[in-house]
Amino acid sequence: MRVVYSTQSKTDLKDIANWISEESIPAAKRMIAKLQERCADLRAQPQRFPTLNRRSAIRRRVVDAYIIFYLILDDHVQIVRILHGARNYIDIFEQDDPA
């Protein structure tokens, strides 16, 4: 199974890199590499992490202070967002959901 990044998740990674690099460019590079590595690990057993809630197909994986949000689709894992855990991600996903 392959991993595909959404446009928004790519933007999230850039934002994370920019934020951390204000303090340390090497630390930013390490964190981005770690997040990308953990996303790639989802190919093997994407079901091992919990869903966002009972009604959602979105799953989450915690990586240090960040959370990778993803969907398991027929032929790939879709990385939806990568957010800092302190953010109100429930509200973010409710705003993104037109239903």
N, C-alpha and C positions, 0 to 999 in steps of 0.2 A: 504494500500500500504506500502511496506517495503522500507527501505533505505539500499543500498549496497555501500560500499566504494571501489573504485578502488585501485589497488596496489599503484598507484602514489599518490592518495589522502591520503593514510595511511602514506606514506613517507613524504608528505607535513606536516601532523600533527606532526610527529616526529621532522621535521626540525623547525617548529614553536615553539614547546616545548623547543627544545635545544636552540634556539635563545633567547627566552624570559627568560629562566632559567639562562642564563649568568648574568642577572640582579636580577632576583627574581624567585625562585622556586614556591612560592605560586601564584605569578602572572601568571606564565606559566600554572599551574594547573587550575587556574580560566579561562584563555583564552581557553584552550583545552576543558574544560567542556562546556563553552559557545558555542564554535564552534560545538561540538558534539550535543548539545541541539538544536541548530538552524538547523542542518542537520536533526535531528529527526523530527522537526516541519514540514519539507517539506512533510511528509506523508499525512498531512491533505489537503493542497491546494497547490500542487507544481506549478500550473499554475500562481500563483499570482505574480511571479517575472519575470522580462523581459528577453528576449533572448539576447545573446551576440551581435548579429546583425541580420539583416533581413534574411540572408541566413543560419543562424545557428539554430540548434535545442538546442544548449547549452544555459542554463539559468544561471543567476547569482543572488546571494543574498549577499548583503553587511552586514558584521558583524564587527562593529568597523573598524579597519584598514585592515580587511581581506575580501576576496571575495570567496564565495563558488560557484563553477561552477558545474552544474549538468545537467543530461538528464532525461526526463520523458520517461520511457519505458513501455511496456505493463503491467507488474506486479510489477514494482518497480521504485524507484528513484535511479539513479546511480550517486554518487558523483564522479566527474571526477578529479577535482583539488581543492585545497584550497590555495590561494596565497595572499600575501600582496598586497594591492591595489596600491602601488607605483611601482610594477613590471610591465613590459611591457607585459601584458598578451595576447594582440593581437598577438604579434610576437611569443609568446610561443605556442599559439594554431595553428598558421600558420605553425610552425615547426613540430608540431605533426600531421598535416593533410597532408597525402601523395598525395592528389589530386592537 
